[in-house]
Amino acid sequence: MTENFDDIRPYNDSEVSEVLGRLLKNDEFLTSIAKFRRPGLNKALPNISRRLVKQRLKKKLTGINTIDGVQRSVGEYVRAILSATTSGLEVAGLSDFPKDAPHLFISNHRDIVMDPALIGYMLRNSAHGTVQIAIGDNLLKRDYISDLMRLNKSFIVKRSVQGREKLLASKQLSQYIYHALESGSNVWIAQREGRAKDGIDKTDPALLKMLHLSKRDAKPKMSIKDSTDKLRIIPVSISYEYDPCAEMKARELYEIDKHGLFEKDENSDTISISEGLNGDKGNIHLKFGQEIVAEDDDPVNIALQIDQQIVSNYKLHSSNYLAYEKLRADDPSIGPALSELELEVPSSRIEAKRMHFEVMLELIDDELKPYFLLNYANPVISKLK
């Protein structure tokens, strides 16, 4: 059956050597690594920096000829990113669901690469197994990004197709997700198309409808409730103390409000990926929820069940409270006042956190500040609701 998925599936072991060889010849890929590993040298002597990166990678990748080998290497890269760009990673809920059955993990979506990378990293390290990752074809405009993602167990969501092709692509995607789960692999997909630019985490009921497509016409026909239960959905809440892409998200929302649209250039997603990986994220909190048992056949209600867990399990950081505090000073109607204790920061550190947030805000253009603040404040508002 796997031949039906050749255009969307992750790479397999037999393809690893060829793809790695292709990456080592890709200057754009080598430059992206050089910018992270050797930013100073790359700026001054890009050719030398790129050559050194290639030599180091070639040595590091020698002997890697399986997907498992690739994922071990990726795990080292994730550890390096966490060490360089965060003040800590807190994880909860990993022991609350069985390790002997694959699950579909549905999370809120704040960062293009870090969200699935963190979930995969923690599942692998906790013996829950690896995870296959759904990624939109709109993010695969660079050949090296497509190769990297498919080497790291990513499968492609065809977002660029229209009309009947879109329906066929959705059905193929549904079939593939069930196939992956039935083959023993965990799967991750975001709760809706695209990142939450405004800090509001809401599951799109269309996601549940898409997942049901391959079972809707099955014999015997399966209800949405039954197909949902078969997926063993685990909601996951991801919260970053600081969002490296917050200013870019604010710019996008501002342009949409002012002009009715925001047009990405061909580098927008690549820049977002780079910023998300390399930017300061402060503390990160990851909470795995309880398996969803659908209450009925209504995809809206199932989406609400997922949302309830994602919102309730979302860890509010000082940045969220401070943004809410600033917005409420101008508009008390957004919600009740919060006490200093609700900042969940020792009193000796509250002012330091406040000063750091003020410095961040000062660097944002005035017209973007309301959108920037809402990105951080909306998780507080969602919890209050």
C-alpha positions as CSV (number, residue, x, y, z in Angstrom):
1,M,0.0,0.0,0.0
2,T,2.9,2.4,0.6
3,E,3.4,2.9,-3.2
4,N,0.1,5.0,-3.0
5,F,2.0,7.5,-0.8
6,D,5.3,7.9,-2.6
7,D,4.6,11.6,-3.3
8,I,4.0,12.5,0.3
9,R,5.6,9.9,2.6
10,P,8.9,10.4,4.5
11,Y,12.1,9.0,3.0
12,N,13.0,5.4,3.9
13,D,16.4,3.8,4.8
14,S,17.2,3.0,1.2
15,E,17.1,6.7,0.2
16,V,19.2,8.1,3.1
17,S,22.6,8.0,1.5
18,E,21.5,9.6,-1.8
19,V,19.7,12.4,0.0
20,L,22.5,13.2,2.4
21,G,24.9,13.4,-0.5
22,R,22.6,15.8,-2.2
23,L,22.5,18.0,0.9
24,L,26.3,18.1,1.2
25,K,26.4,19.7,-2.3
26,N,23.7,22.3,-1.5
27,D,25.3,25.7,-0.8
28,E,22.1,27.2,0.6
29,F,21.8,24.4,3.2
30,L,25.5,24.7,4.1
31,T,25.1,28.5,4.5
32,S,22.1,28.0,6.8
33,I,24.2,25.8,9.1
34,A,27.1,28.1,9.0
35,K,25.0,31.0,10.1
36,F,24.0,29.1,13.2
37,R,27.3,27.4,14.0
38,R,29.7,30.1,13.0
39,P,27.8,33.4,12.6
40,G,30.9,35.7,12.9
41,L,33.1,33.7,10.5
42,N,30.2,33.2,8.1
43,K,29.6,37.0,7.9
44,A,33.3,37.7,7.4
45,L,34.4,34.8,5.2
46,P,31.3,32.9,4.0
47,N,33.1,30.6,1.6
48,I,35.5,29.4,4.2
49,S,32.8,29.1,6.7
50,R,30.7,27.0,4.3
51,R,33.6,24.8,3.5
52,L,34.4,24.1,7.2
53,V,30.7,23.3,7.8
54,K,30.8,20.9,4.9
55,Q,33.9,19.1,6.2
56,R,32.4,18.8,9.7
57,L,29.1,17.6,8.4
58,K,30.7,15.0,6.1
59,K,32.6,13.6,9.0
60,K,29.6,13.6,11.3
61,L,27.4,12.0,8.7
62,T,29.8,9.2,7.8
63,G,28.2,5.9,8.6
64,I,24.7,7.3,8.8
65,N,22.6,5.3,6.3
66,T,19.3,4.9,8.2
67,I,16.4,7.1,9.3
68,D,17.1,6.1,12.9
69,G,20.7,7.3,12.4
70,V,19.4,10.6,11.0
71,Q,17.0,11.1,13.9
72,R,19.8,10.5,16.5
73,S,21.8,13.3,14.8
74,V,18.7,15.5,14.7
75,G,18.3,14.9,18.5
76,E,21.8,16.2,19.1
77,Y,21.0,19.3,17.0
78,V,17.8,19.9,19.1
79,R,19.8,19.5,22.3
80,A,22.2,22.2,21.0
81,I,19.4,24.6,20.1
82,L,17.7,24.1,23.5
83,S,21.1,24.8,25.3
84,A,21.8,27.9,23.2
85,T,18.4,29.5,23.0
86,T,16.3,28.5,26.0
87,S,16.5,28.8,29.8
88,G,14.9,25.4,30.2
89,L,12.4,22.9,29.0
90,E,9.7,21.6,31.3
91,V,7.7,18.5,30.2
92,A,4.6,17.0,31.8
93,G,2.1,14.2,31.0
94,L,4.4,11.8,29.2
95,S,3.6,9.0,31.7
96,D,-0.2,9.5,31.4
97,F,-0.7,7.5,28.3
98,P,0.5,4.0,27.2
99,K,3.8,3.5,25.3
100,D,2.6,0.3,23.6
101,A,0.1,2.0,21.2
102,P,0.8,4.7,18.6
103,H,-1.1,8.0,19.0
104,L,-2.0,11.0,16.9
105,F,-0.7,14.1,18.7
106,I,-2.6,17.3,17.9
107,S,-0.9,20.5,19.3
108,N,-1.3,24.2,19.2
109,H,1.1,25.7,16.6
110,R,3.4,28.5,17.4
111,D,6.7,27.7,15.6
112,I,7.1,26.0,12.3
113,V,9.9,23.6,13.2
114,M,10.3,23.8,16.9
115,D,6.8,22.5,17.8
116,P,7.1,19.1,16.1
117,A,10.8,18.9,16.9
118,L,10.1,19.2,20.6
119,I,7.3,16.7,20.6
120,G,9.4,14.2,18.6
121,Y,12.5,14.8,20.8
122,M,10.6,14.1,24.0
123,L,8.7,11.1,22.7
124,R,11.9,9.5,21.5
125,N,13.7,10.2,24.8
126,S,10.9,8.8,26.8
127,A,10.7,5.5,24.9
128,H,7.3,6.4,23.3
129,G,8.9,6.0,19.9
130,T,9.4,8.4,17.1
131,V,6.8,10.5,15.4
132,Q,5.9,11.3,11.8
133,I,5.3,15.0,11.2
134,A,2.7,16.6,8.9
135,I,4.2,19.6,7.0
136,G,2.6,21.8,4.5
137,D,4.0,21.9,1.0
138,N,4.0,25.7,1.2
139,L,7.0,25.4,3.5
140,L,9.0,23.2,1.2
141,K,10.0,25.8,-1.4
142,R,13.6,25.1,-0.8
143,D,14.8,21.7,-1.9
144,Y,17.1,21.3,1.1
145,I,14.2,22.0,3.5
146,S,12.1,19.3,1.8
147,D,15.0,16.9,2.0
148,L,15.7,17.6,5.7
149,M,12.1,17.3,6.7
150,R,11.4,14.1,4.8
151,L,14.6,12.6,6.3
152,N,13.2,13.5,9.7
153,K,10.0,11.5,9.2
154,S,7.9,14.3,7.8
155,F,5.1,13.7,5.3
156,I,3.6,16.3,3.0
157,V,0.3,18.1,3.3
158,K,-0.7,19.4,-0.2
159,R,-2.0,22.8,0.6
160,S,-1.3,24.3,-2.8
161,V,-3.9,22.2,-4.7
162,Q,-7.5,23.4,-5.4
163,G,-10.9,22.0,-6.4
164,R,-11.2,18.2,-6.8
165,E,-7.5,17.8,-6.4
166,K,-7.8,19.2,-2.9
167,L,-10.4,16.7,-2.0
168,L,-8.3,13.8,-3.4
169,A,-5.2,15.1,-1.6
170,S,-7.2,15.4,1.7
171,K,-8.4,11.8,1.3
172,Q,-4.9,10.6,0.6
173,L,-3.6,12.4,3.7
174,S,-6.3,10.8,5.8
175,Q,-5.4,7.4,4.4
176,Y,-1.7,8.0,5.1
177,I,-2.2,9.1,8.7
178,Y,-4.2,5.9,9.4
179,H,-1.6,3.8,7.6
180,A,1.2,5.3,9.6
181,L,-0.7,4.7,12.9
182,E,-1.6,1.1,11.9
183,S,2.1,0.6,11.0
184,G,3.0,1.4,14.6
185,S,4.2,5.0,14.2
186,N,3.1,8.1,16.2
187,V,1.9,11.1,14.1
188,W,1.9,14.8,14.8
189,I,-0.3,17.4,13.1
190,A,-1.1,21.0,14.1
191,Q,-4.6,21.9,15.3
192,R,-5.2,24.1,12.3
193,E,-3.5,25.3,9.1
194,G,-0.7,27.8,9.9
195,R,0.7,29.1,13.2
196,A,-1.4,31.0,15.7
197,K,-0.2,34.6,15.0
198,D,-2.5,36.2,17.6
199,G,-1.9,33.7,20.5
200,I,-5.4,32.2,20.2
201,D,-5.1,28.4,20.0
202,K,-8.2,26.9,18.3
203,T,-8.7,23.6,16.6
204,D,-10.2,23.7,13.1
205,P,-13.2,21.3,12.9
206,A,-12.2,20.8,9.2
207,L,-9.1,18.9,10.6
208,L,-11.5,16.3,12.1
209,K,-13.5,16.1,8.9
210,M,-10.3,15.5,6.9
211,L,-9.1,12.8,9.2
212,H,-12.5,11.1,8.8
213,L,-12.4,11.1,5.0
214,S,-10.8,7.8,4.5
215,K,-13.2,6.1,6.9
216,R,-16.4,7.9,5.7
217,D,-16.6,5.7,2.6
218,A,-15.1,2.6,4.2
219,K,-17.0,-0.7,4.4
220,P,-18.5,-0.9,6.9
221,K,-18.9,2.9,7.1
222,M,-17.3,4.5,10.2
223,S,-18.8,7.4,12.2
224,I,-16.7,10.5,13.0
225,K,-16.8,9.5,16.7
226,D,-15.5,6.0,15.9
227,S,-12.8,7.1,13.5
228,T,-11.7,9.8,16.0
229,D,-11.5,7.2,18.8
230,K,-9.5,4.9,16.5
231,L,-6.9,7.7,16.1
232,R,-6.1,7.8,19.8
233,I,-5.7,11.6,19.8
234,I,-3.5,13.2,22.5
235,P,-3.7,17.0,22.7
236,V,-0.4,18.7,23.4
237,S,0.1,22.3,24.7
238,I,3.3,24.1,23.8
239,S,4.2,27.4,25.4
240,Y,7.2,29.6,24.8
241,E,8.2,32.3,27.3
242,Y,9.4,34.4,24.3
243,D,8.4,34.0,20.7
244,P,11.3,34.8,18.4
245,C,8.8,35.4,15.5
246,A,6.4,37.7,17.6
247,E,7.4,40.9,15.7
248,M,7.0,39.2,12.3
249,K,3.6,37.9,13.3
250,A,2.6,41.3,14.6
251,R,3.6,42.8,11.2
252,E,1.5,40.3,9.3
253,L,-1.6,41.0,11.5
254,Y,-1.1,44.8,11.1
255,E,-0.9,44.5,7.3
256,I,-4.0,42.4,7.2
257,D,-5.9,44.9,9.3
258,K,-4.6,48.0,7.4
259,H,-4.6,46.7,3.8
260,G,-6.8,43.6,3.9
261,L,-4.0,41.2,3.1
262,F,-0.4,40.2,3.8
263,E,1.8,39.0,0.9
264,K,4.7,36.7,1.9
265,D,7.8,36.9,-0.2
266,E,9.7,33.7,-1.1
267,N,11.9,34.0,1.9
268,S,9.3,34.7,4.6
269,D,8.9,31.1,5.8
270,T,12.6,30.4,5.6
271,I,13.3,33.5,7.8
272,S,10.6,32.4,10.2
273,I,12.2,28.9,10.5
274,S,15.6,30.4,11.1
275,E,14.4,32.9,13.7
276,G,12.3,30.3,15.4
277,L,15.3,28.0,15.7
278,N,18.0,30.5,16.6
279,G,16.0,33.1,18.6
280,D,15.7,33.4,22.4
281,K,12.8,31.3,23.6
282,G,13.2,31.7,27.4
283,N,11.5,28.8,29.2
284,I,9.5,26.3,27.2
285,H,6.7,24.2,28.7
286,L,5.3,21.1,27.0
287,K,2.2,19.3,28.4
288,F,0.8,16.1,26.9
289,G,-2.9,15.7,27.7
290,Q,-5.3,12.8,28.0
291,E,-6.5,10.7,25.1
292,I,-9.7,12.1,23.5
293,V,-12.8,10.1,23.7
294,A,-15.3,11.7,21.3
295,E,-18.6,12.5,22.9
296,D,-20.6,12.6,19.6
297,D,-20.3,12.8,15.8
298,D,-20.0,16.5,15.7
299,P,-16.5,17.7,14.6
300,V,-17.1,21.1,16.2
301,N,-17.6,19.4,19.6
302,I,-14.6,17.1,19.2
303,A,-12.5,20.2,18.3
304,L,-13.8,21.9,21.5
305,Q,-12.7,18.8,23.5
306,I,-9.2,19.2,22.1
307,D,-9.2,23.0,22.7
308,Q,-10.3,22.5,26.4
309,Q,-7.2,20.4,27.0
310,I,-4.8,22.6,25.1
311,V,-5.9,25.8,26.8
312,S,-6.1,24.4,30.3
313,N,-2.7,22.7,30.0
314,Y,-1.0,25.8,28.5
315,K,1.6,27.2,30.8
316,L,1.4,30.9,31.3
317,H,4.7,32.7,31.5
318,S,5.5,36.1,33.0
319,S,5.5,37.5,29.4
320,N,1.9,36.5,29.0
321,Y,0.8,38.1,32.3
322,L,2.9,41.3,31.6
323,A,1.4,41.7,28.2
324,Y,-2.1,41.2,29.6
325,E,-1.3,43.7,32.3
326,K,-0.3,46.4,29.8
327,L,-3.3,45.9,27.6
328,R,-5.7,46.0,30.6
329,A,-4.2,49.3,31.7
330,D,-5.6,50.8,28.5
331,D,-8.8,48.7,28.3
332,P,-10.0,47.2,31.7
333,S,-12.9,45.5,29.9
334,I,-10.6,42.8,28.5
335,G,-10.8,41.0,31.9
336,P,-10.2,41.1,35.6
337,A,-7.1,42.5,37.3
338,L,-4.3,40.1,38.1
339,S,-2.4,40.0,41.3
340,E,1.4,39.9,41.5
341,L,1.1,36.4,42.8
342,E,-0.5,35.3,39.5
343,L,2.7,36.1,37.7
344,E,4.0,32.8,39.0
345,V,7.4,34.4,39.4
346,P,9.2,34.9,42.8
347,S,8.7,38.5,43.9
348,S,12.4,39.2,43.7
349,R,12.4,38.5,40.0
350,I,9.1,40.1,39.0
351,E,10.7,43.5,38.3
352,A,13.6,42.0,36.4
353,K,11.1,40.1,34.2
354,R,9.1,43.3,33.8
355,M,12.1,45.3,32.7
356,H,13.2,42.7,30.2
357,F,9.7,42.7,28.7
358,E,9.7,46.5,28.5
359,V,13.0,46.4,26.6
360,M,11.5,43.9,24.2
361,L,8.5,46.1,23.7
362,E,10.5,49.2,23.2
363,L,12.2,47.6,20.1
364,I,8.8,47.1,18.4
365,D,7.3,49.7,16.1
366,D,4.5,51.6,17.7
367,E,1.9,50.5,15.1
368,L,2.8,46.8,15.8
369,K,2.7,47.0,19.6
370,P,-1.0,46.1,20.1
371,Y,-0.6,43.0,17.9
372,F,2.7,42.1,19.6
373,L,1.0,42.3,23.0
374,L,-2.1,40.3,22.0
375,N,0.2,37.5,20.8
376,Y,1.3,37.2,24.5
377,A,-1.9,38.2,26.2
378,N,-4.4,36.1,24.4
379,P,-3.4,32.9,26.2
380,V,-4.3,34.6,29.5
381,I,-7.6,35.8,28.1
382,S,-8.4,32.3,26.8
383,K,-7.8,30.8,30.2
384,L,-9.9,33.4,31.9
385,K,-12.8,32.5,29.6
